[in-house]
C-alpha cells in the first residue's frame, strides 16, 4: 500500500512502520492525537522489539484513556517487564491486558507491575527465566476485580503461581479461566501425582477459589504418561464440577490421561456426565446446556460418552460435544447430544459437521460421489 504525502512511502505491516505511520504527514500526526483512537491498542499481529517499544513511548499515544492493550513481543526478547513497566505505568485505567511471547526475569517482576484495574489478563507463550516459586513474596490481594484469566502454553506456570495470582481467595468476579498447556498444575510435573489425586486438587481449588466460573479451559493439563499407566476408574471424576454450578463450557482437549480413565468403561463415562448434570447443578433451572471440547480424544472415548448421554441426560439437558473424530459415530435418537465434528479436511477429505440425532444425513451429490 502506498500513501501519497510530500513524498511517496511504501507502508509494510511491520512494527516499526506501524509506529512511524503517524509521521508520514502533519495531517496523520494531528489525527493521531485524538485520544479516542487509542482506547484499544492491539499490536498482537506484530512482533515488537525493544526499539519499537521505546519509539512508541516517545509518541505519547497511550495513557489513562487506554482501556485495552495487546502486545506480541519478539520470541527471544528478554526482560519484557523492563519495557512493559513504563507502558503500564501511564495506563492507569487499563482493564484488559494481553501479552504474547517474550521472556520475563521472574514471575514477581511481571506481577508487581500489573495495574490494579485489570479485569482481563492473558499470557500466551510468555516465558520466565527463573520460575522458582520460593521467590514469590507474600503480598495483599491485588487483582480483586479479575473476571477473565487466561494463562496458555506457559509451561513454567505451577500451583504456587496460580495461588499467588488469585491469592487463594474466593474470586466471585472470575467467570473465565483458561489454563491450557500448563501441565505442572494440580500436582503435574515434576511431582506426577496420580490422576485421582490431581483431580482432587482441582476440585479443592475450584471449591475454594473459582465457584462462579462459566468457562474452564484445561487443555493438555492432565496429559501425563504416568496417568495412562494406571488402570481402573477414578472415583473423583464423578464430583469434578460439583462446586461450579454456573459452569457452561469446559475444554478437556488433548488430555490422553484423562480420556483413558473417563472412557475406561461405560460406568466411568456415566460418572463423568453425572458431575456435569448433577441434581445440584440443575436445581432452579428449567433447562441446562453444556459445551464440552474433546479435541484429539479417541473416537471410542467420544462414542462411549455419547452412549452414556442416553442413560444420563433428561429432557431438560443438552450437551454439545466439540471433537475431531473420524469416522463419525452414530448418535442414538433422543440422546440430547449435539456433535460438532471439526475433522481436518486434509486428513479425511470431509468438512466439519454439526448435526444432532434428529437430523438426517444429507444425501451426497453426484459431484461428491465422484
VOPAGU-2260 file (C-alpha; in pm, 1 decimal, decimal comma):
REM VOPAGU-2260
SITE   aa  ch    i         X         Y         Z
SITE  UNK   A    0       0,0       0,0       0,0
SITE  UNK   A    1     134,1     345,4     -94,4
SITE  UNK   A    2      44,3     672,9      78,4
SITE  UNK   A    3      92,8     998,7    -112,2
SITE  UNK   A    4     218,2    1282,1     106,4
SITE  UNK   A    5     503,2    1518,1      26,5
SITE  UNK   A    6     698,4    1207,2     -56,3
SITE  UNK   A    7     592,2     859,2    -156,7
SITE  UNK   A    8     620,9     593,4     116,4
SITE  UNK   A    9     561,2     223,1      98,6
SITE  UNK   A   10     396,6     102,3     414,6
SITE  UNK   A   11     458,0    -259,0     520,4
SITE  UNK   A   12     284,9    -423,9     817,0
SITE  UNK   A   13     591,4    -425,8    1043,4
SITE  UNK   A   14     603,1    -285,5    1393,5
SITE  UNK   A   15     849,3      -5,1    1315,2
SITE  UNK   A   16     649,6     112,0    1012,3
SITE  UNK   A   17     327,2      99,7    1210,5
SITE  UNK   A   18     469,2     312,8    1488,7
SITE  UNK   A   19     613,7     564,7    1241,9
SITE  UNK   A   20     296,6     570,8    1032,7
SITE  UNK   A   21     179,2     882,2    1217,6
SITE  UNK   A   22     490,4    1067,2    1096,0
SITE  UNK   A   23     402,3    1037,7     727,9
SITE  UNK   A   24     245,6    1382,1     729,7
SITE  UNK   A   25     128,7    1656,6     961,9
SITE  UNK   A   26    -229,5    1556,3     894,2
SITE  UNK   A   27    -172,2    1199,3    1012,3
SITE  UNK   A   28      10,2    1334,5    1314,1
SITE  UNK   A   29    -279,4    1563,4    1411,4
SITE  UNK   A   30    -531,3    1282,5    1363,2
SITE  UNK   A   31    -327,3    1051,0    1583,9
SITE  UNK   A   32    -352,1    1295,9    1875,1
SITE  UNK   A   33    -720,0    1206,6    1922,8
SITE  UNK   A   34    -725,2    1001,1    2243,3
SITE  UNK   A   35   -1043,9     818,9    2139,1
SITE  UNK   A   36    -836,4     635,9    1875,9
SITE  UNK   A   37    -616,2     481,5    2145,2
SITE  UNK   A   38    -866,1     334,8    2391,3
SITE  UNK   A   39    -791,4      -3,8    2234,0
SITE  UNK   A   40    -435,2     -73,3    2118,1
SITE  UNK   A   41    -380,8    -412,5    1954,6
SITE  UNK   A   42     -25,9    -494,1    1843,1
SITE  UNK   A   43     -69,8    -871,1    1872,2
SITE  UNK   A   44     -30,5    -930,7    1497,6
SITE  UNK   A   45     322,1    -785,9    1507,3
SITE  UNK   A   46     646,4    -877,4    1682,0
SITE  UNK   A   47     756,5    -587,3    1897,4
SITE  UNK   A   48    1120,8    -540,4    1994,0
SITE  UNK   A   49    1283,3    -314,2    2249,7
SITE  UNK   A   50    1346,7     -39,6    1991,7
SITE  UNK   A   51     982,1     -27,7    1884,7
SITE  UNK   A   52     861,2      -1,5    2244,3
SITE  UNK   A   53    1089,0     295,7    2310,5
SITE  UNK   A   54     975,4     469,2    1992,6
SITE  UNK   A   55     613,4     404,9    2075,1
SITE  UNK   A   56     654,7     559,5    2420,0
SITE  UNK   A   57     805,8     875,8    2273,0
SITE  UNK   A   58     489,6     940,1    2071,8
SITE  UNK   A   59     276,1     973,0    2389,3
SITE  UNK   A   60     -17,5     799,6    2222,0
SITE  UNK   A   61    -141,8     590,4    2514,5
SITE  UNK   A   62    -235,2     696,5    2863,5
SITE  UNK   A   63    -515,7     696,0    3118,1
SITE  UNK   A   64    -769,7     672,4    2833,3
SITE  UNK   A   65    -627,1     336,5    2715,4
SITE  UNK   A   66    -850,0      52,2    2835,1
SITE  UNK   A   67    -726,1    -239,8    2622,7
SITE  UNK   A   68    -362,9    -321,1    2538,8
SITE  UNK   A   69    -231,9    -622,6    2347,0
SITE  UNK   A   70     137,5    -670,6    2264,4
SITE  UNK   A   71     326,0    -953,6    2096,9
SITE  UNK   A   72     694,4    -937,9    2181,0
SITE  UNK   A   73     972,2   -1094,9    1981,1
SITE  UNK   A   74    1017,6   -1457,8    2083,1
SITE  UNK   A   75    1375,9   -1405,9    2200,1
SITE  UNK   A   76    1320,2   -1072,2    2377,0
SITE  UNK   A   77    1439,7   -1090,6    2739,1
SITE  UNK   A   78    1329,5    -887,4    3043,2
SITE  UNK   A   79     999,6    -779,8    2890,3
SITE  UNK   A   80     896,8    -638,7    3228,9
SITE  UNK   A   81    1151,8    -361,2    3171,4
SITE  UNK   A   82     965,3    -247,9    2859,1
SITE  UNK   A   83     618,6    -312,2    2998,2
SITE  UNK   A   84     661,5    -109,8    3315,2
SITE  UNK   A   85     666,2     238,6    3153,5
SITE  UNK   A   86     370,6     140,0    2934,0
SITE  UNK   A   87     155,9      10,3    3218,4
SITE  UNK   A   88     256,0     294,2    3449,5
SITE  UNK   A   89      78,4     551,8    3233,2
SITE  UNK   A   90    -223,6     327,8    3158,4
SITE  UNK   A   91    -383,1     392,9    3495,4
SITE  UNK   A   92    -730,3     276,1    3385,8
SITE  UNK   A   93    -625,9     -31,8    3189,1
SITE  UNK   A   94    -887,5    -307,1    3207,9
SITE  UNK   A   95    -764,0    -560,8    2954,5
SITE  UNK   A   96    -402,9    -673,8    2907,0
SITE  UNK   A   97    -291,1    -943,5    2662,9
SITE  UNK   A   98      74,8   -1041,0    2633,4
SITE  UNK   A   99     223,7   -1280,9    2379,8
SITE  UNK   A  100     575,8   -1428,9    2364,4
SITE  UNK   A  101     891,3   -1284,1    2516,2
SITE  UNK   A  102    1058,6   -1369,7    2846,9
SITE  UNK   A  103    1040,9   -1205,7    3188,3
SITE  UNK   A  104    1306,5   -1230,3    3457,2
SITE  UNK   A  105    1074,1   -1396,3    3709,2
SITE  UNK   A  106     703,7   -1412,0    3791,4
SITE  UNK   A  107     705,9   -1136,1    4053,4
SITE  UNK   A  108     866,5    -892,4    3809,7
SITE  UNK   A  109     553,0    -926,2    3596,7
SITE  UNK   A  110     302,3    -945,5    3878,7
SITE  UNK   A  111     423,5    -631,7    4056,2
SITE  UNK   A  112     373,7    -405,4    3753,3
SITE  UNK   A  113      16,6    -514,8    3676,4
SITE  UNK   A  114    -235,0    -230,0    3720,5
SITE  UNK   A  115    -495,1    -274,9    3993,6
SITE  UNK   A  116    -771,0    -202,5    3742,2
SITE  UNK   A  117    -709,2    -518,5    3536,5
SITE  UNK   A  118   -1021,3    -726,1    3471,2
SITE  UNK   A  119    -895,1    -932,5    3178,3
SITE  UNK   A  120    -543,4   -1080,4    3188,0
SITE  UNK   A  121    -399,2   -1306,8    2921,4
SITE  UNK   A  122     -47,4   -1452,2    2899,3
SITE  UNK   A  123      22,5   -1668,3    2594,7
SITE  UNK   A  124     360,6   -1835,9    2543,3
SITE  UNK   A  125     525,7   -1591,6    2783,2
SITE  UNK   A  126     843,7   -1739,7    2927,4
SITE  UNK   A  127    1000,2   -1694,7    3270,6
SITE  UNK   A  128    1376,5   -1717,4    3307,8
SITE  UNK   A  129    1358,5   -1810,1    3676,9
SITE  UNK   A  130    1041,5   -1997,8    3771,5
SITE  UNK   A  131    1148,7   -2076,8    4128,9
SITE  UNK   A  132     826,5   -2045,0    4331,0
SITE  UNK   A  133    1022,0   -1982,9    4652,2
SITE  UNK   A  134    1077,4   -1625,2    4534,3
SITE  UNK   A  135     707,8   -1545,0    4548,1
SITE  UNK   A  136     662,2   -1267,5    4801,3
SITE  UNK   A  137     367,2   -1250,2    5035,2
SITE  UNK   A  138     153,4    -954,8    4934,2
SITE  UNK   A  139    -210,0    -848,3    4973,7
SITE  UNK   A  140    -467,1    -944,1    4712,4
SITE  UNK   A  141    -411,7    -730,1    4404,8
SITE  UNK   A  142    -633,2    -834,2    4113,8
SITE  UNK   A  143    -956,7    -844,6    4311,7
SITE  UNK   A  144   -1169,3    -740,8    4012,2
SITE  UNK   A  145   -1034,3   -1007,6    3776,7
SITE  UNK   A  146   -1308,2   -1152,8    3555,0
SITE  UNK   A  147   -1107,6   -1326,3    3281,7
SITE  UNK   A  148    -777,1   -1508,7    3336,7
SITE  UNK   A  149    -602,9   -1690,7    3053,3
SITE  UNK   A  150    -258,9   -1847,3    3105,8
SITE  UNK   A  151    -196,6   -2051,3    2791,4
SITE  UNK   A  152     109,2   -2254,0    2690,2
SITE  UNK   A  153     317,2   -2127,7    2980,9
SITE  UNK   A  154     493,1   -2448,3    3083,7
SITE  UNK   A  155     652,0   -2286,1    3390,7
SITE  UNK   A  156     314,6   -2194,6    3546,9
SITE  UNK   A  157     259,1   -2401,6    3862,5
SITE  UNK   A  158      14,8   -2425,8    4152,6
SITE  UNK   A  159     222,0   -2175,9    4352,2
SITE  UNK   A  160     197,3   -1916,7    4073,8
SITE  UNK   A  161    -177,8   -1972,2    4032,5
SITE  UNK   A  162    -245,6   -1942,3    4405,6
SITE  UNK   A  163     -32,1   -1629,0    4428,0
SITE  UNK   A  164    -212,1   -1470,3    4134,1
SITE  UNK   A  165    -556,2   -1539,3    4282,1
SITE  UNK   A  166    -438,3   -1532,9    4646,7
SITE  UNK   A  167    -640,6   -1848,9    4717,9
SITE  UNK   A  168    -938,7   -1627,2    4799,6
SITE  UNK   A  169   -1289,5   -1665,5    4657,2
SITE  UNK   A  170   -1287,9   -1484,4    4321,9
SITE  UNK   A  171   -1654,7   -1402,8    4284,5
SITE  UNK   A  172   -1595,3   -1197,3    3970,3
SITE  UNK   A  173   -1389,5   -1460,2    3787,1
SITE  UNK   A  174   -1607,7   -1626,9    3522,7
SITE  UNK   A  175   -1345,8   -1733,7    3263,8
SITE  UNK   A  176   -1036,7   -1939,1    3349,4
SITE  UNK   A  177    -818,3   -2088,5    3075,3
SITE  UNK   A  178    -508,8   -2284,9    3180,3
SITE  UNK   A  179    -441,0   -2465,9    2853,5
SITE  UNK   A  180     -97,9   -2624,7    2827,9
SITE  UNK   A  181       0,1   -2559,7    3192,1
SITE  UNK   A  182      78,6   -2923,9    3270,2
SITE  UNK   A  183     252,6   -2850,1    3602,2
SITE  UNK   A  184     -75,5   -2751,4    3765,9
SITE  UNK   A  185    -260,4   -2967,0    4018,5
SITE  UNK   A  186      29,8   -3195,1    4102,9
SITE  UNK   A  187     163,8   -3236,9    3749,4
SITE  UNK   A  188     532,1   -3223,1    3657,9
SITE  UNK   A  189     766,4   -3276,6    3831,5
SITE  UNK   A  190     560,2   -3445,6    4107,7
SITE  UNK   A  191     349,8   -3654,9    3864,6
SITE  UNK   A  192      80,8   -3740,6    4117,3
SITE  UNK   A  193    -178,4   -3999,3    4018,9
SITE  UNK   A  194    -485,8   -3880,5    3833,8
SITE  UNK   A  195    -725,7   -3924,5    4125,2
SITE  UNK   A  196    -510,8   -3703,9    4347,7
SITE  UNK   A  197    -472,5   -3440,7    4075,6
SITE  UNK   A  198    -847,6   -3422,0    4017,1
SITE  UNK   A  199    -892,5   -3391,4    4392,9
SITE  UNK   A  200    -658,6   -3090,4    4391,2
SITE  UNK   A  201    -860,2   -2940,0    4105,6
SITE  UNK   A  202   -1186,2   -2990,6    4296,5
SITE  UNK   A  203   -1049,7   -2822,2    4608,9
SITE  UNK   A  204    -914,9   -2531,9    4404,8
SITE  UNK   A  205   -1247,3   -2474,1    4227,2
SITE  UNK   A  206   -1442,2   -2503,4    4551,2
SITE  UNK   A  207   -1219,8   -2257,4    4736,7
SITE  UNK   A  208   -1142,6   -2004,9    4464,5
SITE  UNK   A  209   -1348,6   -2025,0    4145,1
SITE  UNK   A  210   -1701,6   -2140,3    4222,1
SITE  UNK   A  211   -1857,1   -1882,4    3985,0
SITE  UNK   A  212   -1683,6   -1997,8    3666,9
SITE  UNK   A  213   -1873,3   -2021,7    3339,4
SITE  UNK   A  214   -1574,8   -2131,6    3127,2
SITE  UNK   A  215   -1290,1   -2361,1    3232,2
SITE  UNK   A  216   -1004,8   -2448,3    2996,6
SITE  UNK   A  217    -790,5   -2749,0    3092,2
SITE  UNK   A  218    -643,1   -2838,9    2754,4
SITE  UNK   A  219    -332,6   -3060,9    2792,0
SITE  UNK   A  220    -327,8   -3015,9    3171,8
SITE  UNK   A  221    -389,2   -3384,6    3254,1
SITE  UNK   A  222    -173,0   -3526,5    2978,9
SITE  UNK   A  223      99,9   -3728,9    3150,9
SITE  UNK   A  224     215,1   -4081,5    3068,6
SITE  UNK   A  225     202,6   -4180,1    3435,5
SITE  UNK   A  226    -177,3   -4148,0    3422,6
SITE  UNK   A  227    -208,4   -4384,1    3128,0
SITE  UNK   A  228      -3,3   -4649,9    3304,8
SITE  UNK   A  229    -267,5   -4675,3    3577,8
SITE  UNK   A  230    -581,8   -4882,3    3535,8
SITE  UNK   A  231    -933,9   -4871,0    3664,2
SITE  UNK   A  232   -1181,7   -4586,2    3708,2
SITE  UNK   A  233   -1110,8   -4277,4    3916,9
SITE  UNK   A  234   -1378,4   -4209,1    4178,1
SITE  UNK   A  235   -1315,9   -3832,4    4192,5
SITE  UNK   A  236   -1433,3   -3793,8    3830,9
SITE  UNK   A  237   -1796,9   -3808,7    3945,1
SITE  UNK   A  238   -1754,7   -3491,4    4154,4
SITE  UNK   A  239   -1523,6   -3286,5    3932,0
SITE  UNK   A  240   -1765,8   -2997,5    3881,1
SITE  UNK   A  241   -1993,9   -3010,7    4184,8
SITE  UNK   A  242   -1850,4   -2682,5    4314,8
SITE  UNK   A  243   -1907,4   -2490,0    3987,8
SITE  UNK   A  244   -2286,1   -2480,4    3939,4
SITE  UNK   A  245   -2266,4   -2199,3    3681,9
SITE  UNK   A  246   -2014,7   -2374,0    3455,7
SITE  UNK   A  247   -2132,8   -2384,4    3093,7
SITE  UNK   A  248   -1821,8   -2469,6    2888,2
SITE  UNK   A  249   -1514,9   -2680,4    2957,4
SITE  UNK   A  250   -1222,0   -2764,0    2730,8
SITE  UNK   A  251   -1065,0   -3103,6    2802,4
SITE  UNK   A  252    -892,1   -3142,3    2465,5
SITE  UNK   A  253    -557,9   -3322,8    2432,2
SITE  UNK   A  254    -580,0   -3497,2    2770,9
SITE  UNK   A  255    -480,9   -3855,8    2699,7
SITE  UNK   A  256    -450,6   -3944,7    3069,1
SITE  UNK   A  257    -798,3   -3814,2    3147,1
SITE  UNK   A  258    -963,3   -3965,3    2839,4
SITE  UNK   A  259    -819,3   -4305,7    2925,6
SITE  UNK   A  260    -992,9   -4309,0    3264,8
SITE  UNK   A  261   -1318,7   -4139,3    3174,0
SITE  UNK   A  262   -1370,5   -4390,7    2895,4
SITE  UNK   A  263   -1236,1   -4689,8    3087,4
SITE  UNK   A  264   -1591,4   -4825,9    3096,9
SITE  UNK   A  265   -1949,5   -4716,3    3037,2
SITE  UNK   A  266   -1988,8   -4657,7    3411,0
SITE  UNK   A  267   -1684,6   -4426,1    3413,6
SITE  UNK   A  268   -1830,4   -4219,4    3129,8
SITE  UNK   A  269   -2165,6   -4204,1    3310,4
SITE  UNK   A  270   -1997,8   -4087,0    3632,0
SITE  UNK   A  271   -1825,0   -3809,2    3441,3
SITE  UNK   A  272   -2154,2   -3692,7    3287,6
SITE  UNK   A  273   -2323,5   -3702,9    3626,2
SITE  UNK   A  274   -2071,0   -3446,8    3750,3
SITE  UNK   A  275   -2186,2   -3214,6    3470,6
SITE  UNK   A  276   -2558,7   -3275,1    3509,6
SITE  UNK   A  277   -2592,4   -3348,3    3880,4
SITE  UNK   A  278   -2918,4   -3252,5    4058,3
SITE  UNK   A  279   -2736,2   -2976,5    4247,1
SITE  UNK   A  280   -2630,6   -2817,4    3918,1
SITE  UNK   A  281   -2980,5   -2845,9    3769,4
SITE  UNK   A  282   -3156,2   -2701,6    4073,3
SITE  UNK   A  283   -3365,4   -2399,9    3983,0
SITE  UNK   A  284   -3313,4   -2443,3    3608,9
SITE  UNK   A  285   -3575,9   -2522,7    3351,8
SITE  UNK   A  286   -3305,5   -2620,9    3100,7
SITE  UNK   A  287   -2935,1   -2698,7    3122,0
SITE  UNK   A  288   -2698,6   -2657,6    2827,0
SITE  UNK   A  289   -2334,3   -2755,2    2840,7
SITE  UNK   A  290   -2049,7   -2743,0    2586,0
SITE  UNK   A  291   -1764,0   -2990,9    2611,8
SITE  UNK   A  292   -1448,7   -2971,4    2396,4
SITE  UNK   A  293   -1286,5   -3310,2    2338,1
SITE  UNK   A  294   -1045,8   -3245,6    2051,8
SITE  UNK   A  295    -785,6   -3518,2    1995,4
SITE  UNK   A  296    -978,6   -3771,2    2202,5
SITE  UNK   A  297   -1005,6   -4126,0    2064,3
SITE  UNK   A  298   -1319,4   -4198,7    1866,6
SITE  UNK   A  299   -1405,8   -4485,3    2101,4
SITE  UNK   A  300   -1399,0   -4249,0    2400,7
SITE  UNK   A  301   -1627,4   -3992,4    2239,8
SITE  UNK   A  302   -1864,6   -4269,8    2129,6
SITE  UNK   A  303   -1879,9   -4403,9    2484,5
SITE  UNK   A  304   -1970,4   -4059,8    2620,2
SITE  UNK   A  305   -2243,2   -4025,4    2356,9
SITE  UNK   A  306   -2388,6   -4362,2    2459,2
SITE  UNK   A  307   -2374,3   -4262,6    2825,0
SITE  UNK   A  308   -2572,4   -3947,4    2746,0
SITE  UNK   A  309   -2870,6   -4162,3    2652,2
SITE  UNK   A  310   -2886,2   -4301,3    3005,7
SITE  UNK   A  311   -2779,1   -3989,8    3197,6
SITE  UNK   A  312   -2939,7   -3683,7    3037,3
SITE  UNK   A  313   -3306,0   -3599,8    3071,3
SITE  UNK   A  314   -3523,1   -3375,1    2857,0
SITE  UNK   A  315   -3401,1   -3064,9    3043,3
SITE  UNK   A  316   -3036,4   -3120,5    2948,7
SITE  UNK   A  317   -2842,6   -3071,4    2625,3
SITE  UNK   A  318   -2475,6   -3149,7    2570,0
SITE  UNK   A  319   -2277,1   -3006,5    2277,8
SITE  UNK   A  320   -1965,7   -3211,9    2202,4
SITE  UNK   A  321   -1688,6   -3046,0    2000,2
SITE  UNK   A  322   -1445,6   -3307,1    1869,0
SITE  UNK   A  323   -1235,4   -3400,7    1566,4
SITE  UNK   A  324   -1300,3   -3770,7    1526,4
SITE  UNK   A  325   -1321,0   -3996,4    1221,6
SITE  UNK   A  326   -1525,7   -4191,1    1140,5
SITE  UNK   A  327   -1815,3   -4002,0    1292,4
SITE  UNK   A  328   -2011,5   -4211,2    1545,1
SITE  UNK   A  329   -2383,0   -4271,2    1519,6
SITE  UNK   A  330   -2581,6   -4059,2    1763,7
SITE  UNK   A  331   -2871,1   -4250,9    1923,5
SITE  UNK   A  332   -3214,4   -4089,9    1887,8
SITE  UNK   A  333   -3331,5   -3865,8    2172,2
SITE  UNK   A  334   -2988,1   -3862,4    2332,0
SITE  UNK   A  335   -2989,8   -3481,8    2376,3
SITE  UNK   A  336   -2643,3   -3460,9    2218,8
SITE  UNK   A  337   -2524,2   -3216,9    1952,5
SITE  UNK   A  338   -2199,1   -3326,9    1786,8
SITE  UNK   A  339   -1979,3   -3060,2    1626,9
SITE  UNK   A  340   -1719,1   -3264,3    1444,4
SITE  UNK   A  341   -1423,5   -3050,0    1336,4
SITE  UNK   A  342   -1243,2   -3306,8    1126,1
SITE  UNK   A  343    -945,5   -3188,4     924,5
SITE  UNK   A  344   -1028,5   -3186,4     554,8
SITE  UNK   A  345    -667,7   -3262,6     468,9
SITE  UNK   A  346    -672,9   -3594,0     655,2
SITE  UNK   A  347   -1026,5   -3711,4     584,1
SITE  UNK   A  348   -1146,0   -3510,0     287,9
SITE  UNK   A  349   -1462,3   -3423,4     480,8
SITE  UNK   A  350   -1582,0   -3090,4     606,7
SITE  UNK   A  351   -1665,4   -3015,9     967,0
SITE  UNK   A  352   -2021,3   -3109,7    1053,9
SITE  UNK   A  353   -2274,1   -3000,3    1311,0
SITE  UNK   A  354   -2558,8   -3248,0    1336,8
SITE  UNK   A  355   -2799,8   -3372,2    1600,0
SITE  UNK   A  356   -2953,5   -3715,0    1627,8
SITE  UNK   A  357   -3284,4   -3597,4    1484,4
SITE  UNK   A  358   -3127,3   -3450,5    1168,8
SITE  UNK   A  359   -3084,4   -3699,8     883,3
SITE  UNK   A  360   -2758,2   -3710,0     694,5
SITE  UNK   A  361   -2764,0   -3511,2     374,6
SITE  UNK   A  362   -2757,6   -3716,6      61,1
SITE  UNK   A  363   -2438,1   -3698,6    -135,0
SITE  UNK   A  364   -2448,2   -3506,8    -456,3
SITE  UNK   A  365   -2317,7   -3658,4    -774,9
SITE  UNK   A  366   -2004,6   -3445,2    -754,6
SITE  UNK   A  367   -1933,7   -3575,8    -402,9
SITE  UNK   A  368   -1986,3   -3936,1    -508,7
SITE  UNK   A  369   -1742,7   -3891,4    -793,8
